[in-house]
Amino acid sequence: MERPNVLWITLESVRADHTPLYGYGRNTTPYLQRLCEREDATLFENGIAASIWTPPSSASMLTGTHLSTHDLGTDGKAGYKIPENVETLPERLSGAGYETALFSSNSFLSAATGLDRGFDYSKFVRMTPSNFAGIDEVARDSWRCLFSRFLESPTLDAGMLRRDVRDGKNDLVRDQARRWLKRRWSGTSPFFAYAHVFSPHHPYLPPSRYLDTYPSDAPLDAEEACSLVSDLYENGEEMTRRVARGLDLTDGEWEAIGSLYDAEIRFADRTTHEIIETARSRSDRDLVVVVTADHGDLFGEYGLLSHDLVCHDGLIKVPMVTVGIDDIADGPDELSQHVDLSYTIAALAGASTDGFEGRDLREPGRRYAISQRGAADLEAYREHDPDFGSEFFEDPITAVRTTEHKYVTDGRSETLYRLPDESQDRLADEPETARELASVLDREGIEWSRGDGGERAEFDDETRGRLRNLGYIQ
């Protein structure tokens, strides 16, 4: 049997409940909606992310292992690379004869964390002023992005155009992926291409052509809404301060923020469309497509913003779609998770699955999914309010989710929720359910490392400054 080409697209920060795939009222993902109508497509009803932010979720997808195994993010700051003894999915596929390629504008998906390991070709691109001074392909792509944004802009406002170009990361990833598919892939071997699409990571500032895609009833116009999200999200310290002291956003401000977030998802959907259709036109054999999100985002749940502290469904229930895989076992009682996707792709490609912690999605019976979060930096919040965070776990946590319950523990304390309510602890009411879900940790061999060993992650000074400003590293 001929092995398929594989295209894996990960969308940044997309909640399942903000897409029409899962009943949302706004058509934020029209292309994905059409993709799911194909006979060989599967929309997973309960897709669960490996973690609540990019480094550990991406590492789980690219290693087929849980955070407690690959360790990227156990410290809560992604300070260490994935261990050398954890073999990655692209390493396995490369060993099985695949040509492998990675396209990313997220600093965590790069050589800095070791997540480029196993890729024959790896391109990390970001939009910076220096791009426009060069003569290489990134410079050409950057100028193309600027020209495109100029033509699409509903006004000739120079400030808006600068913002549109600055947030053109999707375009650079798209162009690099399409160029590799058209020119660099040899065509003599099957390919595994992995693209990380940065939208809609905060701050939610979609290109101007999308600003009015989802008009709201909020008293803020588009520019006022953009100013709001810039003030709220662009500085990690300011976001931490506002959360610690209690979010005081009005209903109109929440509505405006949600509209911009949805517009960013629509932009990501367009990017997904362009990459997949290029891969489809270039594929010389069956093409398997995976589309998922690394995590979601919070909009006031637990009084929080962004993606931090909790394994709430707003963060871990994500879109999950495959195309070209037959006999998928899915339904309202099935749970699917990132590491299951990794396992299934390796199995389809004829690569080893030894050491992978997922299961083949073609086998029924998945009744729970695991999501994890590393250590929480509650002290950053307590600098602004000493009493903040008594309800949050500080040590690394594991969440075991079923269709009806979510069990969360740090190994000493535990909480049980009856979904969809994640505000009331049901531990005292349902102790047998808690014991049953706690036993999953033993069966899965979940055991945390210290999270402070191995090779340090290596970010350049510019990247380190940007990540520090966002609150991601110290």
Residue, then its C-alpha position, 0 to 999 in steps of 0.5 A: m500500500e502506497r504511503p500517503n502524503v501528510l499535511w498537519i496544520t495547527l491553529e494558534s489559540v482557537r477554542a472549539d466553541h468559537t467555530p461553527l463546527y461545534g455550533y457557534g453562531r458566527n461562520t468563523t471557519p467557512y473553509l473548514q466547514r466545507l472540508c468537513e463535508r467531504e466523505d473522507a473527513t472526520l470532525f472529532e466531537n471531543g478533541i482535547a488539547a495536550s496542554i493550555w499553551t503552545p510549547p507543551s501542546s506542540a511538543s506533545m503533537l510532535t513527540g506523541t507523548h504527554l507533557s509529563t514525559h517530554d517535559l517542555g513546559t513542566d517548569g511553566k516557562a519552557g526553559y528547557k528543550i525536549p530531551e534527546n531521548v524522546e524521539t519525535l514524530p518527524e524523526r520517525l517519519s524521516g527514518a521511514g522515508y518521508e521528506t519532512a518540513l516545518f513552517s512556523s512564526n512562533s518562537f517556540l516552534s524552532a531550534a530554540t526548544g528542539l521542536d525542529r528536530g527531525f525536520d529535513y527543512s525548517k523555516f522560522v519566519r517572523m515579520t520584522p522591519s529588517n525583512f524589508a532590507g534584504i533580497d532573499e525570499v523572506a524579503r520578497d514575501s514581506w513586500r508581497c504581504l505589504f502590497s497585498r495589505f495595501l490593496e485590501s485596506p479599506t482606507l489609506d491610513a498609514g498606521m493601520l497599514r503598518r499594523d496589518v503588515r506587522d501582523g502578517k505572520n500568517d502570510l509568511v508561513r503560508d508562502q514558505a509552506r507553498r514554496w516548499l511544496k512547489r519547489r523544494w519537495s522532491g516529489t520522489s518520497p512522501f512528505f510530512a509538512y507541519a505548519h503552525v498558523f499564528s492567528p488568532h494569538h492575542p492581541y487580536l488584531p486581524p488585517s483591516r479587511y477583516l475588522d468589520t467581519y463580525p460587527s457587534d452591538a458594542p459601543l466601540d468602533a473597530e479602531e477603539a476595539c483594536s486599541l482596547v486589545s492592544d492595551l490589554y494584551e500586548n504587555g504581559e505585566e499589564m495583563t497580569r496586573r489587570v487579572a490579579r486586581g479583577l477584570d473590570l471590562t464592560d459587556g460591550e468591551w467583552e463583545a468587542i474583544g470577542s468580535l476581533y478574536d472571531a475575525e482572527i479565526r476567519f483570517a486563520d481559516r483563509t490561510t488554512h485554505e490556501i495551504i491545503e489547496t496548494a498541498r492538494s494540487r501538488s500531491d502525487r498520492d493520497l493526501v492526509v490532512v490534520v487540522t487542530a489547535d494547540h489550545g484555546d483562550l479564556f475570556g473571563e472564565y475564572g476571572l482570567l485572560s489568555h491561556d494560563l493557570v487552568c485546564h478549563d474547556g475554553l483552553i483544552k477543547v479544540p477543533m480537531v479534523t482529519v481528512g483522508i483517514d478511513d475507519i475513524a472511531d468517533g462519536p459523542d461518547e469518544l474522546s480524542q487527544h493530540v497524542d492520538l493524532s500523532y500515533t495514528i499518523a505514525a501508524l499510517a506512515g509505517a513508522s514506529t509508534d513505540g513509546f508513543e502515549g496515544r492510541d490509533l484513532r481507528e480503534p474505538g473505546r477512548r473514554y477519557a483524554i489527558s491534558q496537563r499544565g506545568a507549574a504556575d507562576l502565581e507569584a507574578y499575580r500576587e505581586h499585584d494582589p497578595d491574596f490572589g489564586s488560592e483556588f488555583f493549583e501551583d504545582p504541575i497538574t493533570a486533568v482527566r476528562t470524560t464526556e461528563h466529568k473532569y478530574v484535576t490533581d497535582g498529586r496531593s489535592e484534587t478537584l472534580y467537575r461535572l461538565p459543563d459546569e467548571s465552577q463547583d467542585r463535586l468531589a464530595d458528591e461523587p467520590e467513586t467517580a474521582r477514584e475511577l478517574a484518578s486510577v487513569l493516572d496509574r494506568e497511563g504511567i503519569e509521573w512528573s519530572r522536576g522540570d529543571g533539567g536537560e539542555r536549556a532552551e536558546f532564544d536570541d535576545e530579540t525573541r527573549g525580550r518579546l517573550r519576556n514582555l508577553g510573560y512567557i519566560q523570565 
